[in-house]
Amino acid sequence: MQIVATSQEQVASALGQATQAGTKVSGVDLRALNRVVEYTPEDLTVTVEAGLSFAQLQARLAERRQWLPIDPPQPSEVSIWDLLKFNLSGPRRYGYGTIREHLIGLKVALADGRLIRSGGKVVKNVAGYDLLKLFVGDRGTLGVAVEATFKVHPLPEAERFVQVACASPAEAGRIIEAVVESPLTPRVLDLYRDNELRVVLGFAGAREEVDWQLGAASKMGIKENADLQYDSDIRGPAPVQQLSVLPSRLIETLERLRPARFVSRAGNGVIYYSGAGATAGSSSEGRVTTSPATVQELTRRIKDTFDPKHVLPSL
């Protein structure tokens, strides 16, 4: 069953009918739900329907010199629901966090046909769950997000990126460690390999602050101008493997994997790579291939609570 949205209520009703009939939902098209419901620049909040493209939201916010500091690859092809259900992020994750840090309200159509809200209000019969976090990264397995409210940020006065080439992962590790232990406060701290191995730093904020940080980075040998194109080049549109490790284990993991191409959030321990065999604990764009039995059991219980007939996709 393919659901093509005409309204938020229609999505919920279609899910309820699918549950009653025991019919699997093969997909949900939310493109018609593309309104900016409410935007209050003075309060730094915006409420949008989940079919709106991320690029369209950013364009609207930019009119008031504001933005949502999340930077997934191919933003014009990513909807707000894509952003939420896959917990998408990019190089700025180190400095700004993931979408969880900016989401303050959510409206979701559940499999039983209800529309629920979370954030400022909590629905009594789902009390006990942190719904804002529960639906982020659920891959559409627990419900369909139809509306979201975000806390937005003023656009920084300046933003600059610099990089340095490294002869080996070990050298890159020493540079990353030096940056972390320095007074620098980068918004981007990445390590990637395409043709060369490079550490990338990104700074944002007041112009004087950015200039000072660029000067300090230059003294550390990190001064070649850069941009963030490497992330889109490596992560999309071809599938890549994803692996999360402790940041302290990043370099040894890369030395073990020896991927032909990769980009890593060096400050977060997230690696996107290709050209190497998948290992235990790896995932394909976030899909976990192995997990402890306790995690599997908890996942099953939550799935049974929100979608008892399993009409929505499973992980």
GINOR-V441043 format. One record per backbone hydrogen bond with DSSP energy under -0.5 kcal/mol. CO is the residue of the C=O (numbers start at 1). NH is the residue of the N-H. If there is no record, write none. Layout:
# GINOR-V441043
co->(CO:CO)
nh->(NH:NH)
This chain:
# GINOR-V441043
co->(1:1:1:2:3:3:7:7:8:9:10:11:12:13:14:15:16:17:18:18:24:27:28:29:30:32:33:33:35:35:38:39:40:40:40:41:44:45:46:47:47:48:49:50:52:53:54:55:56:57:58:59:60:61:61:62:65:67:67:68:74:75:75:75:77:78:79:80:81:82:83:84:84:85:90:91:91:92:92:93:98:99:99:102:105:106:107:107:108:108:109:110:114:114:116:117:118:118:123:124:126:129:130:130:131:132:135:135:138:143:144:146:147:148:149:149:150:150:153:158:160:161:162:163:163:164:166:168:169:170:171:172:173:174:175:176:177:178:179:187:188:189:189:190:191:192:193:196:196:197:198:199:200:201:202:202:203:205:206:207:208:209:210:211:212:213:214:215:216:217:217:218:221:224:228:228:229:230:231:232:240:241:242:243:246:247:249:250:251:252:253:254:261:262:263:264:264:265:265:265:269:270:271:272:273:274:274:279:282:283:283:284:286:287:292:293:294:295:296:297:298:299:300:301:302:303:306:307:311)
nh->(3:26:27:4:5:29:6:11:12:13:14:15:16:17:18:19:20:21:22:23:26:3:30:5:33:34:51:52:37:49:47:41:43:44:45:44:152:40:150:37:38:148:52:81:80:57:58:59:60:61:62:63:63:64:66:65:155:69:153:70:77:54:55:78:79:54:83:84:85:86:88:87:137:139:93:94:189:95:96:97:101:102:103:151:149:118:146:147:110:116:144:113:110:116:108:123:106:120:126:127:129:131:133:134:135:136:137:138:141:145:109:50:107:48:104:105:46:152:67:205:203:226:201:223:224:199:197:172:173:174:175:176:177:178:179:180:181:182:182:95:202:266:267:200:264:198:262:194:198:166:192:164:190:162:187:188:160:158:210:211:212:213:214:215:216:217:218:219:220:220:222:221:223:163:231:232:233:234:235:236:285:273:283:271:249:250:253:254:255:256:257:258:274:193:272:191:266:268:269:270:245:265:243:263:241:260:261:282:289:242:285:287:288:284:296:297:298:299:300:301:302:303:304:305:306:307:111:310:25)
